[in-house]
Amino acid sequence: MIDDNERHDEAEAIRAETAADAPELAEHDRLGELERALEEAKSKALYAAAEAQNVRRRLEAEKTQASAYAVTGFARDMLAVRDHLDRALSHVPETARADESQKSFLDGIAATLREIDTIFARNGIERIAAKGMPLDPNKHQAMIEMPSDQEPGTIVEEMQAGYMLKDRLLRPALVGVAKAS
């Protein structure tokens, strides 16, 4: 049998060994803590870099869109000028078209109208097809329903031309739509 003194001596030896290993355990815990802190810092740095890249991409996309659609206000204003020129030509009586002195004046207005259309095309401004097309609420604004032999919902009259700037609606076409009889 082991007496109490031997047990006591054995317990003291185990305590002494444990105390000798304690600095190693404390150092091991400290190393693990530092590794976790390093991983956390790496993770935060990666998130910050990803966020910075997302912001950069978003700003680049906004810059591209801003430059692509910067002419929107000016284009809308020019549509009014085009409409006035078109209306002016449509109201010229045939007698004035036959008169040689007025013919060159009317040809100048027509040339100006063609030049505006060329500039519109060069800048991505296109007229929206309307007459004979089915009503598209994204491009057409129905002003009236009219009796017609065409299928209900078909555009039978265009009151004002609509225009698109690239893929955005600049102005809807104001139209009359066939109604069911």
Buried (B, 14 or more C-beta within 10 A) or exposed (E): EEEEEEEEEEEEEEEEEEEEEEEEEEEEEEEEEEEEEEEEEEEEEEEEEEEEEEEEEEEEEEEEEEEBBEBBEEBBEBBEEBEEBBEEBEEEEEEEEEEEEBEEEBEEBEEBBEEBBEEBEEBBBBBBBBEEBEBBEEBBBBBEBBEBEEEEBBBBBBEBBBBBBEEEEBBBBBBBBBBEE
